[in-house]
Amino acid sequence: MFFRRLIEVEPPSLVRYFLGAAIMVIGVVLPVGYMMFRNKRVPSSSSYSKQT
């Protein structure tokens, strides 16, 4: 409820900017971080086993 009251008080442009920035950051960071995490862990076992 606190967040709703805060959003109602704030101007819509600010809220839209922050929401858009948060969504963009999450949309970019999550897949990139997930892929980096997988690429760091997976090659140590799968790529070496494929090469040998």
C-alpha distance matrix in Angstrom:
0.0 3.8 5.5 5.2 6.4 8.6 10.0 10.7 12.6 14.4 17.5 17.4 20.4 18.8 15.8 18.5 20.7 18.3 17.2 21.0 22.1 19.8 20.9 24.5 24.5 23.2 25.7 28.5 28.0 27.3 30.5 32.7 31.7 32.2 35.6 36.6 35.7 37.7 40.6 40.9 41.1 42.9 46.0 47.1 48.1 48.4 50.1 52.6 53.5 54.0 56.3 58.4
3.8 0.0 3.8 5.5 5.3 6.2 8.7 10.1 10.9 12.4 15.9 16.5 19.1 17.0 14.5 17.7 19.3 16.7 16.4 20.2 20.8 18.7 20.5 23.8 23.5 22.6 25.4 27.9 27.2 27.0 30.4 32.1 31.0 31.9 35.3 36.0 35.2 37.5 40.2 40.3 40.7 42.8 45.7 46.8 48.0 48.4 50.0 52.4 53.5 54.1 56.2 58.4
5.5 3.8 0.0 3.8 5.4 4.9 6.1 8.6 9.9 10.4 13.6 13.6 16.1 13.9 11.1 14.1 15.7 13.2 12.6 16.4 17.1 15.1 16.8 20.1 20.0 19.3 21.9 24.4 24.0 23.9 27.2 28.9 28.1 29.1 32.3 33.1 32.6 34.9 37.4 37.7 38.3 40.3 43.1 44.4 45.6 45.9 47.3 49.8 51.0 51.5 53.4 55.8
5.2 5.5 3.8 0.0 3.8 5.4 5.1 6.2 8.7 10.0 12.6 12.3 15.3 14.1 11.0 13.7 16.1 14.3 13.3 16.9 18.4 16.8 17.9 21.2 21.8 21.0 23.2 26.0 26.0 25.8 28.8 30.8 30.3 31.1 34.2 35.4 35.0 37.0 39.6 40.2 40.7 42.4 45.3 46.7 47.9 47.9 49.3 52.0 53.1 53.3 55.4 57.9
6.4 5.3 5.4 3.8 0.0 3.8 5.5 5.1 6.3 8.7 11.8 12.6 15.8 14.4 12.1 15.3 17.5 15.8 15.6 19.2 20.4 19.1 20.7 23.8 24.2 23.9 26.2 28.7 28.7 28.8 31.9 33.7 33.1 34.2 37.3 38.2 37.8 40.0 42.5 43.0 43.6 45.5 48.3 49.6 50.9 51.1 52.4 55.0 56.2 56.5 58.5 61.0
8.6 6.2 4.9 5.4 3.8 0.0 3.8 5.5 5.3 6.2 9.8 11.0 13.5 11.4 9.6 13.2 14.7 12.8 13.3 16.9 17.6 16.6 18.6 21.5 21.6 21.7 24.2 26.4 26.3 26.8 30.0 31.4 30.9 32.3 35.3 35.9 35.8 38.2 40.5 40.8 41.7 43.7 46.3 47.7 49.2 49.4 50.5 53.1 54.5 54.8 56.6 59.1
10.0 8.7 6.1 5.1 5.5 3.8 0.0 3.8 5.4 5.1 7.7 7.8 10.6 9.2 6.7 9.9 12.1 10.8 10.7 14.1 15.4 14.8 16.3 19.1 19.9 20.0 22.0 24.4 24.8 25.3 28.2 29.8 29.7 31.0 33.8 34.7 34.8 37.0 39.2 39.9 40.9 42.6 45.2 46.8 48.2 48.2 49.2 52.0 53.3 53.4 55.2 57.9
10.7 10.1 8.6 6.2 5.1 5.5 3.8 0.0 3.8 5.6 7.5 8.1 11.6 11.1 9.2 12.0 14.6 14.0 13.9 17.0 18.7 18.3 19.6 22.4 23.4 23.5 25.3 27.8 28.4 28.9 31.7 33.3 33.4 34.5 37.3 38.4 38.5 40.6 42.8 43.6 44.5 46.2 48.8 50.5 51.8 51.7 52.7 55.6 56.9 56.8 58.7 61.4
12.6 10.9 9.9 8.7 6.3 5.3 5.4 3.8 0.0 3.8 6.6 8.9 11.7 10.6 9.9 13.2 15.0 14.4 15.2 18.2 19.4 19.3 21.2 23.6 24.3 24.9 27.0 29.1 29.5 30.3 33.3 34.6 34.5 36.0 38.8 39.5 39.7 42.1 44.1 44.6 45.8 47.7 50.1 51.7 53.3 53.3 54.2 56.9 58.4 58.5 60.2 62.9
14.4 12.4 10.4 10.0 8.7 6.2 5.1 5.6 3.8 0.0 3.8 6.4 8.4 6.9 6.8 10.2 11.5 11.1 12.5 15.2 16.1 16.5 18.5 20.6 21.3 22.3 24.3 26.2 26.7 27.8 30.7 31.8 31.9 33.6 36.2 36.8 37.3 39.7 41.5 42.1 43.5 45.3 47.6 49.2 51.0 51.0 51.6 54.4 56.1 56.0 57.6 60.4
17.5 15.9 13.6 12.6 11.8 9.8 7.7 7.5 6.6 3.8 0.0 3.8 5.5 5.6 6.6 8.8 10.2 11.2 12.5 14.4 15.8 16.9 18.5 20.2 21.5 22.8 24.3 26.1 27.1 28.4 31.0 32.0 32.5 34.3 36.6 37.3 38.2 40.5 42.1 42.9 44.5 46.1 48.2 50.1 51.8 51.6 52.0 55.0 56.6 56.3 57.9 60.8
17.4 16.5 13.6 12.3 12.6 11.0 7.8 8.1 8.9 6.4 3.8 0.0 3.8 5.5 5.0 6.0 8.4 9.9 10.3 11.8 13.9 15.1 16.0 17.8 19.6 20.7 21.8 23.8 25.2 26.3 28.6 29.9 30.7 32.2 34.3 35.4 36.3 38.4 40.0 41.1 42.6 44.0 46.1 48.2 49.8 49.3 49.8 52.8 54.4 53.9 55.6 58.6
20.4 19.1 16.1 15.3 15.8 13.5 10.6 11.6 11.7 8.4 5.5 3.8 0.0 3.8 5.5 5.1 6.1 8.6 9.8 10.4 12.1 14.1 15.2 16.2 18.0 19.8 20.6 22.2 23.8 25.3 27.4 28.3 29.4 31.2 33.0 33.9 35.2 37.3 38.6 39.7 41.5 42.9 44.7 46.9 48.7 48.2 48.4 51.4 53.2 52.6 54.0 57.1
18.8 17.0 13.9 14.1 14.4 11.4 9.2 11.1 10.6 6.9 5.6 5.5 3.8 0.0 3.8 5.5 5.1 6.2 8.5 9.8 10.5 12.1 14.1 15.2 16.3 18.1 19.6 21.0 22.0 23.7 26.2 26.9 27.5 29.6 31.6 32.2 33.3 35.6 37.0 37.8 39.6 41.3 43.1 45.1 47.0 46.7 47.0 49.9 51.7 51.4 52.8 55.7
15.8 14.5 11.1 11.0 12.1 9.6 6.7 9.2 9.9 6.8 6.6 5.0 5.5 3.8 0.0 3.8 5.4 5.2 6.0 8.4 9.8 10.4 12.0 14.0 15.2 16.3 17.8 19.7 20.7 21.9 24.4 25.6 26.1 27.8 30.1 30.9 31.7 33.9 35.6 36.5 38.0 39.6 41.7 43.6 45.3 45.0 45.6 48.5 50.1 49.8 51.4 54.3
18.5 17.7 14.1 13.7 15.3 13.2 9.9 12.0 13.2 10.2 8.8 6.0 5.1 5.5 3.8 0.0 3.8 5.5 5.1 5.9 8.4 9.8 10.3 11.9 13.9 15.1 15.9 17.9 19.5 20.7 22.7 24.0 25.0 26.6 28.5 29.7 30.8 32.7 34.2 35.4 37.0 38.3 40.3 42.5 44.1 43.5 43.9 47.0 48.6 48.1 49.7 52.7
20.7 19.3 15.7 16.1 17.5 14.7 12.1 14.6 15.0 11.5 10.2 8.4 6.1 5.1 5.4 3.8 0.0 3.8 5.5 5.2 6.0 8.5 9.9 10.4 12.0 14.1 15.1 16.3 17.8 19.6 21.7 22.4 23.4 25.4 27.2 27.9 29.3 31.4 32.6 33.7 35.6 37.0 38.8 40.9 42.8 42.3 42.5 45.5 47.3 46.8 48.1 51.2
18.3 16.7 13.2 14.3 15.8 12.8 10.8 14.0 14.4 11.1 11.2 9.9 8.6 6.2 5.2 5.5 3.8 0.0 3.8 5.5 5.1 6.0 8.5 9.8 10.4 12.0 13.9 15.2 16.0 17.6 20.2 21.0 21.4 23.5 25.6 26.2 27.1 29.5 31.0 31.7 33.5 35.1 37.1 39.0 40.9 40.7 41.0 43.9 45.7 45.4 46.8 49.8
17.2 16.4 12.6 13.3 15.6 13.3 10.7 13.9 15.2 12.5 12.5 10.3 9.8 8.5 6.0 5.1 5.5 3.8 0.0 3.8 5.5 5.1 6.1 8.5 9.9 10.5 11.9 14.1 15.2 16.1 18.5 19.9 20.5 22.0 24.2 25.3 26.1 28.1 29.9 30.9 32.4 33.8 35.9 38.0 39.6 39.1 39.7 42.7 44.3 43.9 45.6 48.5
21.0 20.2 16.4 16.9 19.2 16.9 14.1 17.0 18.2 15.2 14.4 11.8 10.4 9.8 8.4 5.9 5.2 5.5 3.8 0.0 3.8 5.5 5.1 6.0 8.5 9.9 10.3 12.1 13.9 15.3 17.1 18.2 19.5 21.1 22.8 24.0 25.3 27.1 28.5 29.8 31.5 32.7 34.6 36.9 38.5 37.9 38.2 41.3 42.9 42.3 43.8 46.9
22.1 20.8 17.1 18.4 20.4 17.6 15.4 18.7 19.4 16.1 15.8 13.9 12.1 10.5 9.8 8.4 6.0 5.1 5.5 3.8 0.0 3.8 5.5 5.1 6.0 8.5 9.7 10.5 11.8 13.8 16.0 16.4 17.4 19.6 21.3 21.9 23.3 25.5 26.7 27.7 29.6 31.1 32.8 34.9 36.8 36.4 36.6 39.5 41.4 41.0 42.3 45.3
19.8 18.7 15.1 16.8 19.1 16.6 14.8 18.3 19.3 16.5 16.9 15.1 14.1 12.1 10.4 9.8 8.5 6.0 5.1 5.5 3.8 0.0 3.8 5.5 5.1 6.0 8.4 9.9 10.3 11.6 14.4 15.3 15.7 17.5 19.8 20.5 21.3 23.6 25.2 26.0 27.6 29.2 31.3 33.2 35.0 34.7 35.2 38.1 39.8 39.6 41.1 44.0
20.9 20.5 16.8 17.9 20.7 18.6 16.3 19.6 21.2 18.5 18.5 16.0 15.2 14.1 12.0 10.3 9.9 8.5 6.1 5.1 5.5 3.8 0.0 3.8 5.5 5.1 5.9 8.5 9.9 10.5 12.5 14.2 15.1 16.3 18.4 19.8 20.7 22.4 24.1 25.5 26.9 28.1 30.2 32.4 33.9 33.3 33.8 36.9 38.4 38.0 39.7 42.6
24.5 23.8 20.1 21.2 23.8 21.5 19.1 22.4 23.6 20.6 20.2 17.8 16.2 15.2 14.0 11.9 10.4 9.8 8.5 6.0 5.1 5.5 3.8 0.0 3.8 5.5 5.0 6.1 8.4 10.0 11.4 12.3 13.9 15.6 17.0 18.1 19.7 21.5 22.6 24.1 25.9 27.0 28.7 31.1 32.8 32.1 32.2 35.3 37.1 36.4 37.9 41.0
24.5 23.5 20.0 21.8 24.2 21.6 19.9 23.4 24.3 21.3 21.5 19.6 18.0 16.3 15.2 13.9 12.0 10.4 9.9 8.5 6.0 5.1 5.5 3.8 0.0 3.8 5.5 5.2 5.7 8.1 10.4 10.6 11.4 13.6 15.4 15.9 17.3 19.5 20.7 21.6 23.6 25.1 26.8 28.9 30.8 30.5 30.7 33.6 35.5 35.2 36.5 39.4
23.2 22.6 19.3 21.0 23.9 21.7 20.0 23.5 24.9 22.3 22.8 20.7 19.8 18.1 16.3 15.1 14.1 12.0 10.5 9.9 8.5 6.0 5.1 5.5 3.8 0.0 3.8 5.5 5.2 5.6 8.5 9.8 10.2 11.5 13.9 15.0 15.7 17.7 19.4 20.5 21.9 23.3 25.5 27.5 29.1 28.8 29.4 32.3 33.9 33.7 35.3 38.1
25.7 25.4 21.9 23.2 26.2 24.2 22.0 25.3 27.0 24.3 24.3 21.8 20.6 19.6 17.8 15.9 15.1 13.9 11.9 10.3 9.7 8.4 5.9 5.0 5.5 3.8 0.0 3.8 5.9 5.9 6.9 8.8 10.4 11.2 12.8 14.6 15.8 17.1 18.6 20.4 21.9 22.7 24.7 27.1 28.5 27.7 28.1 31.3 32.8 32.2 33.9 36.9
28.5 27.9 24.4 26.0 28.7 26.4 24.4 27.8 29.1 26.2 26.1 23.8 22.2 21.0 19.7 17.9 16.3 15.2 14.1 12.1 10.5 9.9 8.5 6.1 5.2 5.5 3.8 0.0 3.8 5.7 6.1 6.3 8.4 10.2 11.1 12.2 14.1 15.7 16.6 18.2 20.2 21.2 22.7 25.2 26.9 26.2 26.2 29.3 31.1 30.5 31.9 35.0
28.0 27.2 24.0 26.0 28.7 26.3 24.8 28.4 29.5 26.7 27.1 25.2 23.8 22.0 20.7 19.5 17.8 16.0 15.2 13.9 11.8 10.3 9.9 8.4 5.7 5.2 5.9 3.8 0.0 3.8 5.8 5.3 5.7 8.2 9.9 10.2 11.6 13.9 15.0 16.0 17.9 19.4 21.1 23.1 25.1 24.9 25.1 27.9 29.8 29.6 31.0 33.8
27.3 27.0 23.9 25.8 28.8 26.8 25.3 28.9 30.3 27.8 28.4 26.3 25.3 23.7 21.9 20.7 19.6 17.6 16.1 15.3 13.8 11.6 10.5 10.0 8.1 5.6 5.9 5.7 3.8 0.0 3.8 5.6 5.3 5.9 8.5 9.9 10.3 12.0 14.0 15.3 16.4 17.7 20.0 22.0 23.5 23.1 23.9 26.8 28.3 28.2 29.9 32.6
30.5 30.4 27.2 28.8 31.9 30.0 28.2 31.7 33.3 30.7 31.0 28.6 27.4 26.2 24.4 22.7 21.7 20.2 18.5 17.1 16.0 14.4 12.5 11.4 10.4 8.5 6.9 6.1 5.8 3.8 0.0 3.8 5.5 5.0 6.0 8.4 9.7 10.4 11.9 14.0 15.3 15.8 17.8 20.4 21.7 20.8 21.3 24.5 25.9 25.4 27.2 30.1
32.7 32.1 28.9 30.8 33.7 31.4 29.8 33.3 34.6 31.8 32.0 29.9 28.3 26.9 25.6 24.0 22.4 21.0 19.9 18.2 16.4 15.3 14.2 12.3 10.6 9.8 8.8 6.3 5.3 5.6 3.8 0.0 3.8 5.4 5.2 6.0 8.4 9.8 10.3 12.0 14.2 15.1 16.5 18.9 20.8 20.2 20.2 23.1 25.0 24.6 25.9 28.9
31.7 31.0 28.1 30.3 33.1 30.9 29.7 33.4 34.5 31.9 32.5 30.7 29.4 27.5 26.1 25.0 23.4 21.4 20.5 19.5 17.4 15.7 15.1 13.9 11.4 10.2 10.4 8.4 5.7 5.3 5.5 3.8 0.0 3.8 5.5 5.1 5.9 8.5 9.7 10.4 12.2 13.9 15.7 17.6 19.5 19.6 20.0 22.6 24.5 24.6 26.0 28.6
32.2 31.9 29.1 31.1 34.2 32.3 31.0 34.5 36.0 33.6 34.3 32.2 31.2 29.6 27.8 26.6 25.4 23.5 22.0 21.1 19.6 17.5 16.3 15.6 13.6 11.5 11.2 10.2 8.2 5.9 5.0 5.4 3.8 0.0 3.8 5.5 5.1 6.1 8.5 9.9 10.7 11.8 14.2 16.3 17.6 17.3 18.2 21.0 22.4 22.6 24.4 26.9
35.6 35.3 32.3 34.2 37.3 35.3 33.8 37.3 38.8 36.2 36.6 34.3 33.0 31.6 30.1 28.5 27.2 25.6 24.2 22.8 21.3 19.8 18.4 17.0 15.4 13.9 12.8 11.1 9.9 8.5 6.0 5.2 5.5 3.8 0.0 3.8 5.4 5.1 5.9 8.5 9.9 10.2 11.9 14.5 15.9 15.2 15.5 18.5 20.1 19.9 21.4 24.3
36.6 36.0 33.1 35.4 38.2 35.9 34.7 38.4 39.5 36.8 37.3 35.4 33.9 32.2 30.9 29.7 27.9 26.2 25.3 24.0 21.9 20.5 19.8 18.1 15.9 15.0 14.6 12.2 10.2 9.9 8.4 6.0 5.1 5.5 3.8 0.0 3.8 5.5 5.0 6.0 8.6 9.9 11.0 13.1 15.3 15.3 15.2 17.8 19.9 20.0 21.1 23.8
35.7 35.2 32.6 35.0 37.8 35.8 34.8 38.5 39.7 37.3 38.2 36.3 35.2 33.3 31.7 30.8 29.3 27.1 26.1 25.3 23.3 21.3 20.7 19.7 17.3 15.7 15.8 14.1 11.6 10.3 9.7 8.4 5.9 5.1 5.4 3.8 0.0 3.8 5.6 5.3 6.3 8.5 10.7 12.0 13.9 14.5 15.2 17.4 19.2 19.9 21.3 23.6
37.7 37.5 34.9 37.0 40.0 38.2 37.0 40.6 42.1 39.7 40.5 38.4 37.3 35.6 33.9 32.7 31.4 29.5 28.1 27.1 25.5 23.6 22.4 21.5 19.5 17.7 17.1 15.7 13.9 12.0 10.4 9.8 8.5 6.1 5.1 5.5 3.8 0.0 3.8 5.4 5.2 5.7 8.3 10.3 11.4 11.3 12.4 15.0 16.4 16.8 18.6 20.9
40.6 40.2 37.4 39.6 42.5 40.5 39.2 42.8 44.1 41.5 42.1 40.0 38.6 37.0 35.6 34.2 32.6 31.0 29.9 28.5 26.7 25.2 24.1 22.6 20.7 19.4 18.6 16.6 15.0 14.0 11.9 10.3 9.7 8.5 5.9 5.0 5.6 3.8 0.0 3.8 5.5 5.4 6.1 8.8 10.7 10.3 10.3 12.9 14.9 15.0 16.2 18.9
40.9 40.3 37.7 40.2 43.0 40.8 39.9 43.6 44.6 42.1 42.9 41.1 39.7 37.8 36.5 35.4 33.7 31.7 30.9 29.8 27.7 26.0 25.5 24.1 21.6 20.5 20.4 18.2 16.0 15.3 14.0 12.0 10.4 9.9 8.5 6.0 5.3 5.4 3.8 0.0 3.8 6.0 6.5 7.4 10.2 11.2 11.2 12.9 15.3 16.2 17.0 19.1
41.1 40.7 38.3 40.7 43.6 41.7 40.9 44.5 45.8 43.5 44.5 42.6 41.5 39.6 38.0 37.0 35.6 33.5 32.4 31.5 29.6 27.6 26.9 25.9 23.6 21.9 21.9 20.2 17.9 16.4 15.3 14.2 12.2 10.7 9.9 8.6 6.3 5.2 5.5 3.8 0.0 3.8 6.0 6.1 7.8 9.3 10.6 12.0 13.6 15.1 16.5 18.1
42.9 42.8 40.3 42.4 45.5 43.7 42.6 46.2 47.7 45.3 46.1 44.0 42.9 41.3 39.6 38.3 37.0 35.1 33.8 32.7 31.1 29.2 28.1 27.0 25.1 23.3 22.7 21.2 19.4 17.7 15.8 15.1 13.9 11.8 10.2 9.9 8.5 5.7 5.4 6.0 3.8 0.0 3.9 5.5 5.8 6.0 7.6 9.7 10.8 11.8 13.7 15.6
46.0 45.7 43.1 45.3 48.3 46.3 45.2 48.8 50.1 47.6 48.2 46.1 44.7 43.1 41.7 40.3 38.8 37.1 35.9 34.6 32.8 31.3 30.2 28.7 26.8 25.5 24.7 22.7 21.1 20.0 17.8 16.5 15.7 14.2 11.9 11.0 10.7 8.3 6.1 6.5 6.0 3.9 0.0 3.8 5.3 5.2 4.8 6.8 9.0 9.7 10.7 12.9
47.1 46.8 44.4 46.7 49.6 47.7 46.8 50.5 51.7 49.2 50.1 48.2 46.9 45.1 43.6 42.5 40.9 39.0 38.0 36.9 34.9 33.2 32.4 31.1 28.9 27.5 27.1 25.2 23.1 22.0 20.4 18.9 17.6 16.3 14.5 13.1 12.0 10.3 8.8 7.4 6.1 5.5 3.8 0.0 3.8 6.3 6.6 6.4 8.7 10.7 11.4 12.5
48.1 48.0 45.6 47.9 50.9 49.2 48.2 51.8 53.3 51.0 51.8 49.8 48.7 47.0 45.3 44.1 42.8 40.9 39.6 38.5 36.8 35.0 33.9 32.8 30.8 29.1 28.5 26.9 25.1 23.5 21.7 20.8 19.5 17.6 15.9 15.3 13.9 11.4 10.7 10.2 7.8 5.8 5.3 3.8 0.0 3.8 6.0 5.7 6.2 8.8 10.4 11.0
48.4 48.4 45.9 47.9 51.1 49.4 48.2 51.7 53.3 51.0 51.6 49.3 48.2 46.7 45.0 43.5 42.3 40.7 39.1 37.9 36.4 34.7 33.3 32.1 30.5 28.8 27.7 26.2 24.9 23.1 20.8 20.2 19.6 17.3 15.2 15.3 14.5 11.3 10.3 11.2 9.3 6.0 5.2 6.3 3.8 0.0 3.8 5.6 5.2 6.2 8.8 10.2
50.1 50.0 47.3 49.3 52.4 50.5 49.2 52.7 54.2 51.6 52.0 49.8 48.4 47.0 45.6 43.9 42.5 41.0 39.7 38.2 36.6 35.2 33.8 32.2 30.7 29.4 28.1 26.2 25.1 23.9 21.3 20.2 20.0 18.2 15.5 15.2 15.2 12.4 10.3 11.2 10.6 7.6 4.8 6.6 6.0 3.8 0.0 3.8 5.5 5.1 6.2 8.8
52.6 52.4 49.8 52.0 55.0 53.1 52.0 55.6 56.9 54.4 55.0 52.8 51.4 49.9 48.5 47.0 45.5 43.9 42.7 41.3 39.5 38.1 36.9 35.3 33.6 32.3 31.3 29.3 27.9 26.8 24.5 23.1 22.6 21.0 18.5 17.8 17.4 15.0 12.9 12.9 12.0 9.7 6.8 6.4 5.7 5.6 3.8 0.0 3.8 5.4 5.1 6.3
53.5 53.5 51.0 53.1 56.2 54.5 53.3 56.9 58.4 56.1 56.6 54.4 53.2 51.7 50.1 48.6 47.3 45.7 44.3 42.9 41.4 39.8 38.4 37.1 35.5 33.9 32.8 31.1 29.8 28.3 25.9 25.0 24.5 22.4 20.1 19.9 19.2 16.4 14.9 15.3 13.6 10.8 9.0 8.7 6.2 5.2 5.5 3.8 0.0 3.8 5.5 5.4
54.0 54.1 51.5 53.3 56.5 54.8 53.4 56.8 58.5 56.0 56.3 53.9 52.6 51.4 49.8 48.1 46.8 45.4 43.9 42.3 41.0 39.6 38.0 36.4 35.2 33.7 32.2 30.5 29.6 28.2 25.4 24.6 24.6 22.6 19.9 20.0 19.9 16.8 15.0 16.2 15.1 11.8 9.7 10.7 8.8 6.2 5.1 5.4 3.8 0.0 3.8 5.6
56.3 56.2 53.4 55.4 58.5 56.6 55.2 58.7 60.2 57.6 57.9 55.6 54.0 52.8 51.4 49.7 48.1 46.8 45.6 43.8 42.3 41.1 39.7 37.9 36.5 35.3 33.9 31.9 31.0 29.9 27.2 25.9 26.0 24.4 21.4 21.1 21.3 18.6 16.2 17.0 16.5 13.7 10.7 11.4 10.4 8.8 6.2 5.1 5.5 3.8 0.0 3.8
58.4 58.4 55.8 57.9 61.0 59.1 57.9 61.4 62.9 60.4 60.8 58.6 57.1 55.7 54.3 52.7 51.2 49.8 48.5 46.9 45.3 44.0 42.6 41.0 39.4 38.1 36.9 35.0 33.8 32.6 30.1 28.9 28.6 26.9 24.3 23.8 23.6 20.9 18.9 19.1 18.1 15.6 12.9 12.5 11.0 10.2 8.8 6.3 5.4 5.6 3.8 0.0
